[in-house]
Amino acid sequence: MDNYYGELVRFLTSTLGDRQLAADVAHDAYLRVLERSRQDEIQQPRAFLYRTAINLTIDLHRRNVARRSESMDVLECEDQRPAASPHHSLYQRQRVALVKRALEELSGVCREAFLLRKLEGLSHPEISARLGISRDMVEKHIVNAMKHCRLRMREWES
């Protein structure tokens, strides 16, 4: 299925008009398809991947429309939520520790590409330049890191 990645990103870029957003949607689509393929055999993986990406694009559009239509009162109320319970805070800290542990298992370049994208918000070309690797490798490292973290989290939480 890796051979569809570039093609999918190009398709999504033409649909969304933003290569970085298209890459993010493609990553999410790959993760969902990989999760599904562990449960069921997918007869037409390319078609399933594209349908998943299109559905994610539709969901993204709906969320953006909903955000634009929210009144300022709703946004102000969100800041006044009660603090999380100690149990919830502990659970969140434990999950963060598990993610850190999973990230430590990755190769240095893979981990660095993932962190530069997800924590620092760098684009794939910026990561490519900083790490001295191709954009394709940046994309593969990020997908692999996301897949690895999800799999390890599932293992450790079950």
DSSP file (Angstrom, degrees, kcal/mol; ACC not computed):
  #  RESIDUE AA STRUCTURE BP1 BP2  ACC     N-H-->O    O-->H-N    N-H-->O    O-->H-N    TCO  KAPPA ALPHA  PHI   PSI    X-CA   Y-CA   Z-CA
    1    1 A M    >         0   0    0      0, 0.0     3,-1.9     0, 0.0     4,-0.3   0.000 360.0 360.0 360.0 -18.1    0.0    0.0    0.0
    2    2 A D  G >   +     0   0    0      1,-0.3     3,-1.4     2,-0.2     4,-0.4   0.794 360.0  69.5 -60.4 -27.7    3.0    2.3    0.4
    3    3 A N  G 3  S+     0   0    0      1,-0.3     4,-0.3     2,-0.1    -1,-0.3   0.575  94.7  56.1 -70.7  -6.4    3.1    2.8   -3.4
    4    4 A Y  G <> S+     0   0    0     -3,-1.9     4,-2.9     2,-0.1    -1,-0.3   0.547  82.6  89.1 -95.8 -10.2   -0.1    4.8   -3.3
    5    5 A Y  H <> S+     0   0    0     -3,-1.4     4,-2.7    -4,-0.3     5,-0.2   0.934  88.9  42.1 -58.9 -55.2    1.1    7.4   -0.8
    6    6 A G  H  > S+     0   0    0     -4,-0.4     4,-2.3     1,-0.2    -1,-0.2   0.905 116.4  50.3 -58.9 -42.8    2.5   10.0   -3.2
    7    7 A E  H  > S+     0   0    0     -4,-0.3     4,-2.3     1,-0.2    -1,-0.2   0.909 111.2  48.6 -61.0 -43.9   -0.4    9.5   -5.5
    8    8 A L  H  X S+     0   0    0     -4,-2.9     4,-2.9     2,-0.2     5,-0.2   0.909 110.1  50.8 -65.6 -42.6   -2.9   10.0   -2.7
    9    9 A V  H  X S+     0   0    0     -4,-2.7     4,-2.5    -5,-0.2    -1,-0.2   0.910 110.8  49.5 -63.0 -41.4   -1.1   13.1   -1.4
   10   10 A R  H  X S+     0   0    0     -4,-2.3     4,-2.1    -5,-0.2    -2,-0.2   0.927 112.3  48.2 -62.3 -44.1   -1.2   14.7   -4.9
   11   11 A F  H  X S+     0   0    0     -4,-2.3     4,-1.6     1,-0.2    -2,-0.2   0.938 114.1  45.5 -60.3 -48.1   -4.9   13.9   -5.2
   12   12 A L  H  X S+     0   0    0     -4,-2.9     4,-3.5     1,-0.2     5,-0.4   0.848 109.0  56.4 -67.1 -33.7   -5.7   15.4   -1.8
   13   13 A T  H  X S+     0   0    0     -4,-2.5     4,-2.7     1,-0.2    -1,-0.2   0.913 107.7  48.3 -62.8 -42.0   -3.5   18.4   -2.5
   14   14 A S  H  < S+     0   0    0     -4,-2.1    -1,-0.2     1,-0.2    -2,-0.2   0.840 117.4  42.9 -67.5 -30.5   -5.6   19.1   -5.6
   15   15 A T  H  < S+     0   0    0     -4,-1.6    -2,-0.2    -5,-0.2    -1,-0.2   0.908 126.3  29.6 -78.3 -44.7   -8.8   18.7   -3.6
   16   16 A L  H  < S-     0   0    0     -4,-3.5    -3,-0.2    -5,-0.1    -2,-0.2   0.713  92.1-135.6 -92.4 -23.2   -7.7   20.6   -0.5
   17   17 A G  S  < S+     0   0    0     -4,-2.7     2,-0.3    -5,-0.4    -4,-0.1   0.644  77.9  91.2  77.0  14.1   -5.4   23.1   -2.1
   18   18 A D     >  -     0   0    0     -6,-0.3     4,-2.5    -5,-0.2     5,-0.2  -0.913  58.5-161.1-146.7 112.0   -2.8   22.6    0.7
   19   19 A R  H  > S+     0   0    0     -2,-0.3     4,-2.5     1,-0.2     5,-0.2   0.882  93.6  51.0 -63.3 -39.6    0.0   20.0    0.5
   20   20 A Q  H  > S+     0   0    0      2,-0.2     4,-2.1     1,-0.2    -1,-0.2   0.922 112.3  45.7 -66.3 -43.2    0.6   19.9    4.2
   21   21 A L  H  > S+     0   0    0      1,-0.2     4,-2.5     2,-0.2    -1,-0.2   0.897 111.9  53.3 -63.6 -40.3   -3.0   19.4    5.1
   22   22 A A  H  X S+     0   0    0     -4,-2.5     4,-2.6     1,-0.2    -2,-0.2   0.904 107.9  50.3 -61.5 -41.5   -3.2   16.7    2.3
   23   23 A A  H  X S+     0   0    0     -4,-2.5     4,-2.4     2,-0.2    -1,-0.2   0.899 110.3  50.3 -64.0 -40.1   -0.2   14.9    3.8
   24   24 A D  H  X S+     0   0    0     -4,-2.1     4,-2.4     2,-0.2    -2,-0.2   0.926 111.9  46.7 -63.6 -44.2   -1.9   15.0    7.3
   25   25 A V  H  X S+     0   0    0     -4,-2.5     4,-2.7     1,-0.2    -2,-0.2   0.910 111.5  52.1 -63.9 -41.6   -5.2   13.6    5.8
   26   26 A A  H  X S+     0   0    0     -4,-2.6     4,-2.8     2,-0.2    -2,-0.2   0.910 108.9  50.7 -61.5 -41.8   -3.2   10.9    3.9
   27   27 A H  H  X S+     0   0    0     -4,-2.4     4,-2.5     1,-0.2    -2,-0.2   0.942 111.8  47.1 -59.8 -47.6   -1.4    9.9    7.2
   28   28 A D  H  X S+     0   0    0     -4,-2.4     4,-2.3     1,-0.2    -2,-0.2   0.903 111.8  50.7 -61.9 -40.6   -4.7    9.6    9.0
   29   29 A A  H  X S+     0   0    0     -4,-2.7     4,-2.6     2,-0.2     5,-0.2   0.932 109.8  50.2 -62.9 -45.6   -6.2    7.6    6.1
   30   30 A Y  H  X S+     0   0    0     -4,-2.8     4,-3.0     1,-0.2     5,-0.2   0.923 110.0  50.8 -58.6 -44.4   -3.2    5.2    6.1
   31   31 A L  H  X S+     0   0    0     -4,-2.5     4,-2.5     1,-0.2    -1,-0.2   0.923 111.4  47.3 -60.7 -44.1   -3.5    4.7    9.9
   32   32 A R  H  X S+     0   0    0     -4,-2.3     4,-2.4     2,-0.2    -1,-0.2   0.907 113.8  47.2 -64.9 -40.8   -7.2    3.9    9.6
   33   33 A V  H  X S+     0   0    0     -4,-2.6     4,-2.8     2,-0.2    -2,-0.2   0.909 111.8  50.6 -67.6 -41.1   -6.7    1.5    6.7
   34   34 A L  H  X S+     0   0    0     -4,-3.0     4,-1.0    -5,-0.2    -2,-0.2   0.910 111.3  48.6 -63.0 -41.2   -3.8   -0.2    8.5
   35   35 A E  H >X S+     0   0    0     -4,-2.5     4,-0.7    -5,-0.2     3,-0.6   0.929 114.1  46.2 -62.2 -44.1   -6.0   -0.6   11.6
   36   36 A R  H >X S+     0   0    0     -4,-2.4     4,-2.9     1,-0.2     3,-1.1   0.879 105.5  59.4 -66.5 -38.5   -8.8   -2.0    9.6
   37   37 A S  H 3< S+     0   0    0     -4,-2.8    -1,-0.2     1,-0.3    -2,-0.2   0.738  98.6  59.7 -67.6 -20.1   -6.6   -4.4    7.6
   38   38 A R  H << S+     0   0    0     -4,-1.0    -1,-0.3    -3,-0.6    -2,-0.2   0.795 114.2  36.5 -73.4 -26.8   -5.5   -6.0   10.9
   39   39 A Q  H << S+     0   0    0     -3,-1.1     2,-0.3    -4,-0.7    -2,-0.2   0.886 129.1  15.5 -89.8 -45.9   -9.2   -7.0   11.5
   40   40 A D  S  < S-     0   0    0     -4,-2.9     2,-0.4     0, 0.0    -1,-0.3  -0.925  78.5-108.5-131.3 151.6  -10.4   -7.7    8.0
   41   41 A E        -     0   0    0     -2,-0.3     2,-0.6    -3,-0.1    -3,-0.1  -0.681  33.6-139.1 -78.0 130.9   -8.8   -8.5    4.7
   42   42 A I        -     0   0    0     -2,-0.4    -5,-0.0     1,-0.2    -1,-0.0  -0.830  10.4-161.9 -96.1 120.5   -9.3   -5.5    2.4
   43   43 A Q  S    S+     0   0    0     -2,-0.6    -1,-0.2     1,-0.3    -2,-0.0   0.889  86.2  25.2 -70.7 -41.5  -10.2   -6.7   -1.2
   44   44 A Q     >  +     0   0    0      1,-0.1     4,-2.5     2,-0.1    -1,-0.3  -0.756  69.9 177.3-125.6  83.3   -9.4   -3.4   -3.0
   45   45 A P  H  > S+     0   0    0      0, 0.0     4,-2.6     0, 0.0     5,-0.2   0.850  78.6  51.7 -60.9 -37.6   -6.8   -1.5   -0.8
   46   46 A R  H  > S+     0   0    0      2,-0.2     4,-2.5     1,-0.2     5,-0.2   0.951 113.2  44.1 -64.8 -47.9   -6.4    1.4   -3.2
   47   47 A A  H  > S+     0   0    0      1,-0.2     4,-2.6     2,-0.2    -1,-0.2   0.904 114.9  49.5 -62.7 -41.8  -10.1    2.1   -3.4
   48   48 A F  H  X S+     0   0    0     -4,-2.5     4,-2.4     2,-0.2    -1,-0.2   0.901 110.7  50.5 -64.8 -41.1  -10.5    1.7    0.3
   49   49 A L  H  X S+     0   0    0     -4,-2.6     4,-2.4    -5,-0.2    -2,-0.2   0.929 112.6  46.1 -61.5 -46.9   -7.6    4.0    1.0
   50   50 A Y  H  X S+     0   0    0     -4,-2.5     4,-2.7     2,-0.2     5,-0.2   0.916 112.3  50.1 -64.1 -43.5   -9.1    6.7   -1.3
   51   51 A R  H  X S+     0   0    0     -4,-2.6     4,-2.5     1,-0.2    -1,-0.2   0.911 111.3  49.7 -62.2 -41.2  -12.6    6.3    0.1
   52   52 A T  H  X S+     0   0    0     -4,-2.4     4,-2.3     2,-0.2    -1,-0.2   0.925 111.8  47.9 -62.3 -45.1  -11.2    6.7    3.6
   53   53 A A  H  X S+     0   0    0     -4,-2.4     4,-2.2     2,-0.2    -2,-0.2   0.899 111.6  49.9 -63.9 -41.0   -9.2    9.8    2.7
   54   54 A I  H  X S+     0   0    0     -4,-2.7     4,-2.4     2,-0.2    -1,-0.2   0.915 110.5  50.1 -64.2 -42.5  -12.3   11.3    1.0
   55   55 A N  H  X S+     0   0    0     -4,-2.5     4,-2.5     1,-0.2    -2,-0.2   0.902 110.4  49.8 -62.5 -40.6  -14.4   10.6    4.1
   56   56 A L  H  X S+     0   0    0     -4,-2.3     4,-2.5     2,-0.2    -1,-0.2   0.883 109.6  52.0 -64.6 -37.6  -11.7   12.3    6.3
   57   57 A T  H  X S+     0   0    0     -4,-2.2     4,-2.4     2,-0.2    -2,-0.2   0.906 109.7  48.7 -64.4 -42.1  -11.7   15.3    4.0
   58   58 A I  H  X S+     0   0    0     -4,-2.4     4,-2.5     2,-0.2    -2,-0.2   0.924 111.5  49.5 -63.4 -44.5  -15.5   15.6    4.2
   59   59 A D  H  X S+     0   0    0     -4,-2.5     4,-2.5     1,-0.2    -2,-0.2   0.907 110.4  51.2 -60.6 -42.1  -15.2   15.3    8.0
   60   60 A L  H  X S+     0   0    0     -4,-2.5     4,-2.3     1,-0.2    -1,-0.2   0.920 110.1  49.1 -60.8 -45.0  -12.5   18.0    8.1
   61   61 A H  H  X S+     0   0    0     -4,-2.4     4,-2.4     1,-0.2    -2,-0.2   0.921 110.6  50.4 -61.9 -44.5  -14.7   20.3    6.0
   62   62 A R  H  X S+     0   0    0     -4,-2.5     4,-2.5     1,-0.2    -2,-0.2   0.909 110.4  49.7 -61.6 -42.4  -17.7   19.8    8.2
   63   63 A R  H  X S+     0   0    0     -4,-2.5     4,-2.4     1,-0.2    -1,-0.2   0.908 110.8  49.9 -63.2 -41.3  -15.6   20.6   11.3
   64   64 A N  H  X S+     0   0    0     -4,-2.3     4,-2.0     2,-0.2    -2,-0.2   0.899 111.2  48.6 -65.2 -40.2  -14.3   23.7    9.7
   65   65 A V  H  X S+     0   0    0     -4,-2.4     4,-1.3     1,-0.2    -2,-0.2   0.919 111.7  49.9 -64.5 -43.1  -17.8   24.9    8.8
   66   66 A A  H  X S+     0   0    0     -4,-2.5     4,-0.6     1,-0.2    -2,-0.2   0.896 109.6  51.3 -63.5 -40.2  -19.0   24.2   12.3
   67   67 A R  H >< S+     0   0    0     -4,-2.4     3,-0.9     1,-0.2    -1,-0.2   0.902 108.1  51.8 -63.3 -41.0  -16.1   26.2   13.8
   68   68 A R  H 3< S+     0   0    0     -4,-2.0    -1,-0.2     1,-0.2    -2,-0.2   0.797 110.0  49.8 -66.6 -27.4  -16.8   29.2   11.6
   69   69 A S  H 3< S+     0   0    0     -4,-1.3    -1,-0.2    -3,-0.2    -2,-0.2   0.524  84.7 109.4 -92.4  -4.5  -20.5   29.2   12.6
   70   70 A E    <<  -     0   0    0     -3,-0.9     2,-0.1    -4,-0.6    -3,-0.0  -0.460  68.9-124.6 -70.3 141.3  -19.9   29.0   16.4
   71   71 A S     >  -     0   0    0     -2,-0.1     4,-1.3     1,-0.1     3,-0.4  -0.420  20.6-113.2 -78.9 162.5  -20.7   32.2   18.3
   72   72 A M  H  > S+     0   0    0      1,-0.2     4,-2.3     2,-0.2     5,-0.2   0.801 114.4  65.4 -65.4 -28.6  -18.1   33.8   20.5
   73   73 A D  H  > S+     0   0    0      1,-0.2     4,-2.1     2,-0.2    -1,-0.2   0.904  99.8  50.9 -60.5 -41.4  -20.2   33.0   23.6
   74   74 A V  H  > S+     0   0    0     -3,-0.4     4,-1.4     1,-0.2    -1,-0.2   0.917 110.1  49.3 -63.0 -43.3  -19.6   29.3   23.0
   75   75 A L  H  X S+     0   0    0     -4,-1.3     4,-0.8     1,-0.2    -1,-0.2   0.886 110.4  50.3 -65.3 -38.4  -15.8   29.8   22.7
   76   76 A E  H >< S+     0   0    0     -4,-2.3     3,-0.6     1,-0.2     4,-0.4   0.876 106.6  55.2 -67.4 -36.7  -15.7   31.8   25.9
   77   77 A C  H >< S+     0   0    0     -4,-2.1     3,-1.3     1,-0.2    -1,-0.2   0.838  98.7  62.9 -64.6 -32.4  -17.7   29.1   27.8
   78   78 A E  H >< S+     0   0    0     -4,-1.4     3,-1.1     1,-0.3    -1,-0.2   0.836  97.9  56.2 -63.3 -30.9  -15.1   26.5   26.8
   79   79 A D  T << S+     0   0    0     -4,-0.8    -1,-0.3    -3,-0.6    -2,-0.2   0.659 101.5  59.2 -73.5 -14.3  -12.5   28.4   28.7
   80   80 A Q  T <  S+     0   0    0     -3,-1.3    -1,-0.2    -4,-0.4    -2,-0.2   0.141  73.7 134.1-102.8  19.1  -14.6   28.1   31.9
   81   81 A R    <   -     0   0    0     -3,-1.1     3,-0.1     1,-0.1    -3,-0.0  -0.337  65.3-100.1 -64.1 148.8  -14.8   24.4   32.0
   82   82 A P        -     0   0    0      0, 0.0    -1,-0.1     0, 0.0     3,-0.1  -0.359  48.9 -90.1 -66.2 153.6  -14.1   22.8   35.4
   83   83 A A        -     0   0    0      1,-0.1    -3,-0.0    -3,-0.1     2,-0.0  -0.264  50.6 -94.3 -62.5 150.8  -10.7   21.4   36.0
   84   84 A A        -     0   0    0      1,-0.1    -1,-0.1    -3,-0.1    -3,-0.0  -0.308  46.1-100.3 -65.2 149.9  -10.1   17.8   35.1
   85   85 A S     >  -     0   0    0      1,-0.1     4,-2.5    -3,-0.1     5,-0.2  -0.296  29.0-113.2 -67.3 156.2  -10.5   15.3   37.9
   86   86 A P  H  > S+     0   0    0      0, 0.0     4,-2.4     0, 0.0     5,-0.2   0.869 119.2  55.3 -57.7 -35.7   -7.3   13.9   39.5
   87   87 A H  H  > S+     0   0    0      2,-0.2     4,-2.4     1,-0.2     5,-0.1   0.930 109.1  45.9 -62.9 -45.3   -8.1   10.5   38.0
   88   88 A H  H  > S+     0   0    0      2,-0.2     4,-2.5     1,-0.2    -1,-0.2   0.906 112.1  51.4 -64.8 -41.7   -8.3   12.0   34.5
   89   89 A S  H  X S+     0   0    0     -4,-2.5     4,-2.4     2,-0.2    -1,-0.2   0.906 110.6  48.6 -62.2 -42.2   -5.1   14.0   35.0
   90   90 A L  H  X S+     0   0    0     -4,-2.4     4,-2.4     2,-0.2    -1,-0.2   0.925 110.5  51.1 -63.1 -44.6   -3.3   10.8   36.1
   91   91 A Y  H  X S+     0   0    0     -4,-2.4     4,-2.2     1,-0.2    -2,-0.2   0.917 110.6  49.0 -58.3 -44.9   -4.6    8.9   33.1
   92   92 A Q  H  X S+     0   0    0     -4,-2.5     4,-2.4     1,-0.2    -1,-0.2   0.908 110.4  50.2 -63.8 -42.5   -3.4   11.6   30.8
   93   93 A R  H  X S+     0   0    0     -4,-2.4     4,-2.2     1,-0.2    -1,-0.2   0.894 110.2  50.8 -62.5 -39.5    0.1   11.7   32.4
   94   94 A Q  H  X S+     0   0    0     -4,-2.4     4,-2.0     2,-0.2    -1,-0.2   0.904 110.0  49.5 -65.1 -40.9    0.3    7.9   32.0
   95   95 A R  H  X S+     0   0    0     -4,-2.2     4,-2.4     2,-0.2    -2,-0.2   0.903 109.7  51.2 -64.7 -41.2   -0.7    8.0   28.3
   96   96 A V  H  X S+     0   0    0     -4,-2.4     4,-2.5     1,-0.2    -1,-0.2   0.913 108.9  51.6 -62.0 -41.6    1.9   10.7   27.7
   97   97 A A  H  X S+     0   0    0     -4,-2.2     4,-2.2     1,-0.2    -1,-0.2   0.890 109.5  50.0 -62.2 -39.2    4.5    8.5   29.4
   98   98 A L  H  X S+     0   0    0     -4,-2.0     4,-2.5     2,-0.2    -2,-0.2   0.897 109.8  50.3 -66.9 -39.6    3.5    5.6   27.1
   99   99 A V  H  X S+     0   0    0     -4,-2.4     4,-2.6     2,-0.2    -2,-0.2   0.928 110.6  49.7 -63.8 -44.0    3.8    7.8   24.0
  100  100 A K  H  X S+     0   0    0     -4,-2.5     4,-2.0     1,-0.2    -2,-0.2   0.917 110.7  50.6 -59.4 -42.8    7.3    8.9   25.1
  101  101 A R  H  X S+     0   0    0     -4,-2.2     4,-0.7     1,-0.2    -1,-0.2   0.911 110.9  48.1 -61.9 -43.2    8.3    5.3   25.7
  102  102 A A  H >< S+     0   0    0     -4,-2.5     3,-0.9     1,-0.2     4,-0.4   0.901 110.4  52.0 -64.3 -40.8    7.0    4.3   22.2
  103  103 A L  H >< S+     0   0    0     -4,-2.6     3,-1.3     1,-0.3    -1,-0.2   0.848 102.0  60.2 -65.0 -33.5    8.9    7.3   20.6
  104  104 A E  H 3< S+     0   0    0     -4,-2.0    -1,-0.3     1,-0.3    -2,-0.2   0.743  97.1  61.2 -66.0 -22.0   12.1    6.2   22.3
  105  105 A E  T << S+     0   0    0     -3,-0.9    -1,-0.3    -4,-0.7    -2,-0.2   0.649  90.4  89.8 -77.8 -15.2   11.9    2.9   20.5
  106  106 A L  S <  S-     0   0    0     -3,-1.3    -3,-0.0    -4,-0.4    39,-0.0  -0.360  90.3 -94.5 -80.2 160.2   12.1    4.6   17.1
  107  107 A S     >  -     0   0    0      1,-0.1     4,-2.6    -2,-0.1     5,-0.3  -0.331  41.1-108.1 -65.2 158.5   15.3    5.4   15.2
  108  108 A G  H  > S+     0   0    0      1,-0.2     4,-2.6     2,-0.2     5,-0.2   0.898 117.8  46.4 -57.7 -44.9   16.6    8.9   15.8
  109  109 A V  H  > S+     0   0    0      2,-0.2     4,-2.6     1,-0.2    -1,-0.2   0.906 113.2  49.2 -67.9 -41.5   15.7   10.2   12.4
  110  110 A C  H  > S+     0   0    0      2,-0.2     4,-2.1     1,-0.2    -2,-0.2   0.936 114.3  45.0 -62.4 -47.9   12.2    8.7   12.5
  111  111 A R  H  X S+     0   0    0     -4,-2.6     4,-2.6     1,-0.2     5,-0.2   0.918 113.6  50.1 -62.3 -44.9   11.5   10.2   16.0
  112  112 A E  H  X S+     0   0    0     -4,-2.6     4,-2.7    -5,-0.3     5,-0.2   0.907 109.6  50.2 -63.7 -43.2   13.0   13.6   15.0
  113  113 A A  H  X S+     0   0    0     -4,-2.6     4,-1.8     1,-0.2    -1,-0.2   0.926 112.7  47.9 -60.4 -44.5   10.9   13.8   11.8
  114  114 A F  H  X S+     0   0    0     -4,-2.1     4,-3.1    -5,-0.2     5,-0.3   0.932 113.9  45.6 -62.0 -47.6    7.8   13.0   13.8
  115  115 A L  H  X>S+     0   0    0     -4,-2.6     4,-2.3     1,-0.2     5,-1.5   0.882 110.1  53.9 -67.3 -38.6    8.5   15.5   16.6
  116  116 A L  H  <5S+     0   0    0     -4,-2.7     6,-2.4    -5,-0.2    -1,-0.2   0.885 116.7  39.2 -62.3 -37.2    9.4   18.3   14.2
  117  117 A R  H  X5S+     0   0    0     -4,-1.8     4,-0.6     4,-0.2    -2,-0.2   0.955 125.0  33.6 -76.1 -51.9    6.1   17.8   12.4
  118  118 A K  H  <5S+     0   0    0     -4,-3.1    -3,-0.2    -5,-0.2    -2,-0.2   0.832 130.7  27.9 -81.0 -33.4    3.8   17.2   15.3
  119  119 A L  T  <5S+     0   0    0     -4,-2.3    -3,-0.2    -5,-0.3    -1,-0.1   0.853 132.3  30.6 -96.5 -40.3    5.3   19.4   18.0
  120  120 A E  T  4<S-     0   0    0     -5,-1.5    -3,-0.2    -4,-0.1    -2,-0.1   0.595  95.3-132.8 -96.9 -11.4    7.0   22.2   16.1
  121  121 A G     <  +     0   0    0     -4,-0.6    -4,-0.2    -6,-0.3    -3,-0.1   0.726  43.7 164.6  71.4  21.5    4.6   22.2   13.1
  122  122 A L        -     0   0    0     -6,-2.4    -1,-0.2     1,-0.1     2,-0.1  -0.404  36.7-117.0 -71.2 149.6    7.3   22.2   10.5
  123  123 A S     >  -     0   0    0      1,-0.1     4,-2.4    -2,-0.1     5,-0.2  -0.341  28.5-104.5 -77.7 166.1    6.3   21.3    6.9
  124  124 A H  H  > S+     0   0    0      1,-0.2     4,-2.8     2,-0.2     5,-0.2   0.908 121.8  51.4 -61.7 -42.6    7.7   18.3    5.2
  125  125 A P  H  > S+     0   0    0      0, 0.0     4,-2.3     0, 0.0    -1,-0.2   0.897 110.6  49.6 -61.7 -37.3   10.1   20.4    3.0
  126  126 A E  H  > S+     0   0    0      2,-0.2     4,-2.4     1,-0.2    -2,-0.2   0.911 112.9  46.1 -66.5 -41.1   11.4   22.2    6.2
  127  127 A I  H  X S+     0   0    0     -4,-2.4     4,-2.8     2,-0.2     5,-0.3   0.917 110.7  53.9 -65.7 -42.5   12.0   18.8    7.9
  128  128 A S  H  X>S+     0   0    0     -4,-2.8     4,-1.5     1,-0.2     5,-1.4   0.919 112.0  44.2 -56.3 -46.4   13.6   17.5    4.8
  129  129 A A  H  <5S+     0   0    0     -4,-2.3    -1,-0.2     2,-0.2    -2,-0.2   0.906 114.9  48.6 -67.0 -42.0   16.1   20.4    4.8
  130  130 A R  H  <5S+     0   0    0     -4,-2.4    -2,-0.2     1,-0.2    -1,-0.2   0.898 120.6  34.9 -67.1 -40.0   16.8   20.2    8.5
  131  131 A L  H  <5S-     0   0    0     -4,-2.8    -1,-0.2    -5,-0.2    -2,-0.2   0.589 103.7-124.9 -92.6 -11.2   17.4   16.5    8.6
  132  132 A G  T  <5S+     0   0    0     -4,-1.5     2,-0.3    -5,-0.3    -3,-0.2   0.859  70.1 118.0  70.8  34.9   19.1   16.2    5.2
  133  133 A I      < -     0   0    0     -5,-1.4    -1,-0.3    -6,-0.2    -2,-0.1  -0.858  69.5 -89.7-127.7 165.2   16.7   13.5    3.9
  134  134 A S     >  -     0   0    0     -2,-0.3     4,-2.0     1,-0.1     5,-0.1  -0.264  33.2-115.7 -71.0 160.2   14.2   13.5    1.0
  135  135 A R  H  > S+     0   0    0      1,-0.2     4,-2.6     2,-0.2     5,-0.2   0.883 117.3  57.1 -62.1 -38.3   10.6   14.6    1.4
  136  136 A D  H  > S+     0   0    0      1,-0.2     4,-2.4     2,-0.2    -1,-0.2   0.907 106.8  48.4 -59.9 -40.5    9.4   11.0    0.7
  137  137 A M  H  > S+     0   0    0      2,-0.2     4,-2.8     1,-0.2    -1,-0.2   0.886 108.8  53.8 -67.6 -37.1   11.6    9.8    3.5
  138  138 A V  H  X S+     0   0    0     -4,-2.0     4,-2.4     2,-0.2    -2,-0.2   0.954 110.7  46.7 -58.5 -49.2   10.1   12.5    5.8
  139  139 A E  H  X S+     0   0    0     -4,-2.6     4,-2.4     1,-0.2    -2,-0.2   0.908 113.3  48.3 -60.5 -43.7    6.6   11.3    5.0
  140  140 A K  H  X S+     0   0    0     -4,-2.4     4,-2.8     1,-0.2    -1,-0.2   0.907 110.6  51.0 -65.2 -41.3    7.5    7.6    5.5
  141  141 A H  H  X S+     0   0    0     -4,-2.8     4,-2.6     2,-0.2    -2,-0.2   0.918 111.3  48.0 -62.0 -42.5    9.2    8.3    8.8
  142  142 A I  H  X S+     0   0    0     -4,-2.4     4,-2.4     2,-0.2    -2,-0.2   0.926 113.3  46.8 -66.4 -44.0    6.1   10.2   10.1
  143  143 A V  H  X S+     0   0    0     -4,-2.4     4,-2.6     1,-0.2     5,-0.2   0.932 113.8  48.7 -61.8 -45.5    3.7    7.5    9.0
  144  144 A N  H  X S+     0   0    0     -4,-2.8     4,-2.7     1,-0.2    -2,-0.2   0.895 111.1  50.1 -62.7 -40.0    5.9    4.8   10.5
  145  145 A A  H  X S+     0   0    0     -4,-2.6     4,-2.6     2,-0.2     5,-0.2   0.925 112.1  47.1 -64.9 -43.9    6.2    6.8   13.8
  146  146 A M  H  X S+     0   0    0     -4,-2.4     4,-2.3     2,-0.2    -2,-0.2   0.928 114.1  47.3 -63.1 -44.7    2.4    7.2   14.0
  147  147 A K  H  X S+     0   0    0     -4,-2.6     4,-2.4    -5,-0.2    -2,-0.2   0.926 112.8  49.1 -62.5 -45.1    1.8    3.6   13.2
  148  148 A H  H  X S+     0   0    0     -4,-2.7     4,-2.7    -5,-0.2     5,-0.2   0.927 111.4  48.8 -61.6 -46.3    4.3    2.4   15.7
  149  149 A C  H  X S+     0   0    0     -4,-2.6     4,-2.5     1,-0.2     5,-0.2   0.917 112.1  48.6 -62.4 -43.3    3.0    4.7   18.5
  150  150 A R  H  X S+     0   0    0     -4,-2.3     4,-2.1    -5,-0.2    -1,-0.2   0.930 112.9  47.1 -62.7 -44.6   -0.6    3.5   17.9
  151  151 A L  H  X S+     0   0    0     -4,-2.4     4,-2.2     1,-0.2    -2,-0.2   0.930 114.1  46.6 -63.8 -45.0    0.3   -0.1   17.9
  152  152 A R  H  X S+     0   0    0     -4,-2.7     4,-2.9     1,-0.2     5,-0.2   0.895 110.0  53.6 -66.2 -39.4    2.4    0.1   21.1
  153  153 A M  H  X S+     0   0    0     -4,-2.5     4,-2.2    -5,-0.2    -1,-0.2   0.917 109.7  48.7 -60.8 -42.5   -0.2    2.1   22.9
  154  154 A R  H  X S+     0   0    0     -4,-2.1     4,-1.2    -5,-0.2    -1,-0.2   0.927 112.4  48.4 -63.0 -44.0   -2.8   -0.6   22.1
  155  155 A E  H  < S+     0   0    0     -4,-2.2     3,-0.4     1,-0.2    -2,-0.2   0.942 115.6  43.0 -61.2 -47.7   -0.4   -3.3   23.3
  156  156 A W  H  < S+     0   0    0     -4,-2.9    -1,-0.2     1,-0.2    -2,-0.2   0.798 113.7  50.6 -72.7 -28.6    0.4   -1.5   26.5
  157  157 A E  H  <        0   0    0     -4,-2.2    -1,-0.2    -5,-0.2    -2,-0.2   0.653 360.0 360.0 -85.2 -14.2   -3.1   -0.5   27.3
  158  158 A S     <        0   0    0     -4,-1.2    -1,-0.2    -3,-0.4    -2,-0.2   0.484 360.0 360.0 -92.2 360.0   -4.7   -3.9   26.9
